[in-house]
Amino acid sequence: MSKGKILIIDDDPDFRAAVSVILKSASYDVVTADNPKDGEQKILAERPSLIILDIMMDSLFDGFSLCNAVKTGKEFKEVKDTPVIICSAVKEMTGSRFAFKPGEQGFVGPDDYIDKPVKADDLLARIEKLLKK
C-alpha cells in the first residue's frame, strides 16, 4: 500500500536514485524529473502528494521559481497546496544556507528546507509531518 506519490525534481541522477531508494523503502511511489520544465509537466500530470525540489539546476533560482509558480501560478491552482521541500547542497558548498529570503524577494517559499546530503530518517520524518497537515 502506497503512502503517497513523491516527485523528485533534481538534475543530479545520483541524488534522484538515492532518494528514490529511501522513499520506495518507506512505501512511497516515486516519480522523477531532471529539470524544471519536465518537473512542471510531471506536477500537473502526476499530481504528487509532495515535491522534493533542488534549487540550482539550469540557473541559480530554478527551484525557487518553480516553487513560487506551484504556489501562485494559475496553471497550478489545483496543486497549489502540494507541500514542497527544497533540497540543496548550498550549505555543504558554502558553509551556510542562502541569505535569500523568499518573502522579501516576492516569492512564495517552500514548506520545508533540507540540506544535502540528506539523511534518510530526517527526510522521511519531514515528509510524514507535511503529509499529515
C-alpha positions in Angstrom: 0.0 0.0 0.0 1.5 3.3 -1.1 1.7 6.2 1.4 1.6 8.6 -1.5 3.4 9.8 -4.6 6.5 11.9 -4.3 8.0 13.8 -7.2 11.8 14.4 -7.1 12.9 17.3 -9.3 16.7 17.4 -9.4 19.4 17.5 -12.1 21.7 15.1 -10.2 21.0 11.5 -11.2 22.8 10.1 -8.2 20.6 12.2 -5.9 17.4 11.1 -7.6 18.5 7.4 -7.4 19.5 7.6 -3.8 16.4 9.4 -2.6 14.1 7.1 -4.7 15.5 4.1 -2.9 14.8 5.8 0.5 11.3 6.7 -0.4 10.4 3.4 -2.1 11.7 1.5 1.0 9.2 3.6 3.1 6.3 2.6 0.8 6.1 5.8 -1.3 5.6 5.8 -5.1 8.3 7.9 -6.7 8.3 10.0 -9.9 11.4 11.9 -11.0 12.2 14.8 -13.3 15.7 16.0 -14.1 14.9 19.7 -15.0 12.3 22.3 -14.1 10.3 22.0 -17.4 9.9 18.3 -17.1 9.1 18.8 -13.4 6.3 21.2 -14.3 4.7 18.7 -16.6 5.0 15.9 -14.1 3.5 18.0 -11.3 0.4 18.6 -13.5 0.2 15.0 -14.9 1.1 13.0 -11.8 -0.5 15.2 -9.1 2.1 14.2 -6.5 1.4 14.2 -2.7 4.7 16.1 -2.1 7.5 17.6 -4.2 11.2 17.4 -3.4 12.9 20.2 -5.3 16.5 21.1 -6.0 17.3 24.9 -6.0 20.1 25.1 -8.6 19.5 23.3 -11.8 19.8 25.2 -15.1 20.1 28.5 -13.2 20.6 29.7 -9.7 17.0 30.2 -8.8 15.2 27.4 -10.7 13.9 25.7 -7.6 12.6 28.9 -6.1 11.0 29.9 -9.3 9.2 26.6 -9.7 8.2 26.5 -6.1 6.7 30.0 -6.4 4.9 29.0 -9.7 3.4 26.0 -8.0 2.2 28.0 -5.0 0.9 31.0 -7.0 0.5 30.2 -10.7 -2.9 29.9 -12.4 -1.9 26.8 -14.2 -1.0 25.1 -10.9 -4.1 26.2 -8.9 -5.3 22.6 -8.5 -2.0 21.6 -7.0 -1.0 24.7 -5.1 -1.4 23.1 -1.7 1.1 20.4 -2.6 3.9 20.5 0.0 7.3 21.4 -1.4 10.6 20.5 0.3 13.5 22.5 -1.1 16.7 20.4 -1.0 20.1 22.0 -1.7 23.8 21.4 -1.4 24.5 25.1 -1.0 25.2 24.8 2.7 27.6 21.9 2.0 29.4 24.0 -0.6 29.4 27.4 1.2 29.1 26.5 4.9 25.7 28.4 5.1 22.3 28.5 3.6 21.1 31.1 1.2 20.8 34.6 2.5 17.8 34.6 0.1 14.5 35.4 1.9 11.7 34.3 -0.4 9.2 36.6 1.2 11.3 39.7 0.8 12.0 38.8 -2.9 8.3 38.4 -3.6 8.5 34.7 -3.8 6.3 32.2 -2.0 8.8 29.8 -0.4 8.8 26.1 0.3 7.0 24.2 3.1 10.4 22.9 4.3 14.1 23.1 3.5 16.6 20.3 3.9 20.3 20.3 3.3 22.2 17.8 1.1 23.4 15.3 1.7 20.0 14.2 3.1 19.7 11.8 6.0 17.1 9.2 5.3 15.4 9.3 8.7 15.3 13.1 8.7 13.9 13.3 5.2 11.2 10.7 5.9 10.2 12.5 9.2 9.8 15.8 7.4 7.7 14.2 4.6 5.4 12.5 7.2 4.9 15.8 9.0 4.0 17.6 5.8 1.7 14.9 4.6 -0.2 14.9 7.9 -1.1 18.6 7.6 
